[in-house]
Amino acid sequence: MAYTAGWLESPAGKPTITIVAGLIKRSDIDEVRSRTNLADIVGDYVTLKSAGSGSMKGLCPFHEERSPSFHVRPQVGFYHCFGCGEGGDVFTFLQRMDHVSFSEAVERLAGRISYELHYEDGGAATDHGNRARILAANQAASDFFVSQLATPEAEPGRSFLGERGFDQSSAERFGIGFAPRGGALTKHLNTLGFTSDELVVAGLIGKGERGDFYDRFRGRLVWPIRDVTGQTLGFGARRLLDDDKGPKYLNTPETPVYHKSQVLYGLDLAKKDISRSKQIVVVEGYTDVMACHLAGVTTAVATCGTAFGVDHIKIVRRMIGDYDNADTTATGEVIFTFDPDEAGQKAANRAFAEEHRFAAQTFVAVASDGLDPCDLRLKKGDGAVRRLVSTRKPMFEFKIRRELAVHDLETVEGRVAALRAAAPVVAGIRDQALGIGYVRSVAGWLGMEPSEVQGAVTSAKRQAPSSAHPAVSSTSGSGSAAGPGTRPGSVAEAPESPREQGPSIMGLKTDATTRLERDALMAVLQHPDVVGDELIRKLTQIAFADNTLAVVRDAIASLVERALLPGWASAVADEVPQSFSTFVKQLSVAPIPEREDRIPVYCVQVTTDLVERDLLRQKRDLLGVLQRMDRESDPERYVQTQRDLMRIEAERRALREDS
């Protein structure tokens, strides 16, 4: 059996599997799924932390949120966001994150674990469309550029690197190459089977008005721009030659795989240390990233030909696990470095404008002599780069001091003007304690009384309450009475509306019976090996009070033979009506309310309790029958009822002994 390149929709709207020759065998797909740890794959995109009972959580990559509602169950192989409703298995995750087909997701994961896939009729992997071809072309181009760096023509590139303190090993570490002139890249890639039209789509070559093709990057030093998994999405190329009239830096244009506002250069190298340290350093250029990493600041990244914006913030927040919490030890750090030139100052203003989007602490690191990390390392060594980061200043302090610096503080007029410029910044700080602290600091910097500064800040709040710095709040990471899901002092976000239609785990009744039925199904779906085949069969034979949960019970009953096989929860999700599929996935990932070490005992106990509750119901009903029965008129039925009572009581005793 084989899957098609993706899920198809049946007339009823239920996912179906179409069998087509030449596609991946189903047994191989199941094997890849069972061998792949979902948490490892999701962890490439989201920083996960333990949520207890085998569950992990983080900020959802599919919608913006301040408190984590995205849960991953590695043992079950499911993820689900209780905020937006997205959920599925490891293949679904890659399809959604990287916009690949089902078969592409399977092939990528198979390659990751070095598993050889087999295809129907002995066929080979099929061409799944533009994305796979573009990625393959980019990788081939990257290899070609690297090979060209050692050629005589690349001498200007090697000199450029050497003058900035980068040797051959540095170039190899970052995959730097050289793009020769004369259409060499097009010729090389054509020999590998890539058509010129494909290379245009990939952004590697251009097409002139007369239909002639030309290499986009010519006579330039080239950096590969990779996604978080290390796949090459595009390139950044630096001008080297005097007769090159193009821009100083030329990047890959927007393509089906490269979107400059959604990538950060160096993230593939920095992601592990970012996740571990909860710190990210945002610099302004490729060489700055290199200098930081070589100096030991291995959390540095840079934007690619665009300003640091909202999409970059989403990536950063997921990587550092940046969400509102009352535990300051769980608060991350975002450190910006800016060049002293006009472009750098504009970047600083943009960063400050977006500061309120972070729950993490935000800082600015600028060398006293205005050197960027690359020049700082070259002139003062690796230690200077590390000190630059370690001596960073809070974002608010940086912004206020910049406002003060443009005024003559030696005159009364200058100090008053400086106060008027700084007051709106302080007014934008919604955290009261932090605001009071900055009022005192500004008073000290200006040589004024705190009451004077406080008066100016109060006036600024009245005059322009929304223009100073909207929703700015404390970067201290401290708790607040603002409530869950809101940053202290920030504007509370509207509740997320679940995307899915149909029943939801959050829509269940909260009475004791429904909770018991829900928890037992969670145990069976998440830990069938612990509950055991016999107890699962007993659960499928009892009556459920909640009709929604009864649908899941019926699906389990029809698949009970597969309970201990891989892909159990996925099979149940496919078995229920389409509108219930998400509901099953929710049950499969929802945290079990018990400590990790007690999960086996808990799962058996909660399932046993549900079965015993049904036995008690049967016993009660039979006792009622006996009380109403005339023993003399129907002795056989009376005896049979007594036997049924004895059987039920024996089942209860055996159930207790087994648990």
PyMOL commands that set and color helices and strands:
alter all, ss='L'
color gray80, all
select helices_A, chain A and resi 26-35+38-42+90-98+102-112+120-122+130-148+152-163+168-174+184-191+196-201+260-262+267-277+286-295+310-320+328-330+342-357+373-380+382-390+395-405+412-427+432-446+450-463+505-507+512-526+528-531+533-540+547-558+560-562+568-575+578-589+596-628+635-658
alter helices_A, ss='H'
color red, helices_A
select strands_A, chain A and resi 8-9+15-16+49-52+55-58+70-73+78-81+87-88+177-179+205-207+213-215+220-226+232-239+249-251+279-283+300-302+333-337+361-365+393-394
alter strands_A, ss='S'
color yellow, strands_A
deselect
rebuild
show_as cartoon
